Amino acid sequence: MAKAASGRSRKIKHDPEIDLLPVMNLFCCIIPFLLFSATFLEVVVIEMASTEGISNNGAGATANLMRSEEDRLQPKIIITEQEMFIGTVGGTIHVGYAFDLDMDGETVVTFPWDSLSIKLTEAHDFLSETYPQIDFHKITVLTVEETRYDNIISAIDIAIATGFDQPGLQVAPTALVNSAMAGGGN
């Protein structure tokens, strides 16, 4: 038989179906790999108490803490470039000297954290026994601008573990921290 005059065949052509199975198998292999290689960010929030006492011009480094008895008695962890102290109403307690530590091939400055924990516990006990009418929860970390972030967080964590669960932070130039130290540590 001869073909139709138009040159078209009478057969209906069907488009082949798209097979998605290989693509789905590929995604089943890739997705777990991507999830394992992903980095997830963990955000931790530390509640900080509002602090006062160090102004930018250096005037009245400790005068503003006289508002109430509790504020006046509030202890401080004082971190300088080379030493760490605890300042209380009873005086300044030397905690220790900074030392270099090799972390992952990098030399960093750190402090004796065990000593800080012991002395903070002693300071908390002293303040609680001397002033039983006041619950001591506030503490201020007074530090210089060059202090490593890890050192500040370590000091805050130790303060929280020893009973000072409302830490505050003051960052000041070295000259202001030294003048606060000369003023009695408060």
HURAUR-V917175 format. One record per run of one state. SS is the DSSP state (h for helix, s for strand, l for the rest). FROM is the first residue (numbers start at 1). LEN is the number of residues. Records with the same first field share a line. If there is no record, write none. Layout:
SS=FROM-LEN, FROM-LEN
//
This chain:
l=1-20, 38-25, 67-2, 74-1, 80-3, 89-2, 98-1, 104-2, 111-2, 131-7, 145-4, 162-4, 173-1, 183-4
h=21-17, 63-4, 69-5, 113-18, 149-13, 174-9
s=75-5, 83-6, 91-7, 99-5, 106-5, 138-7, 166-7
//
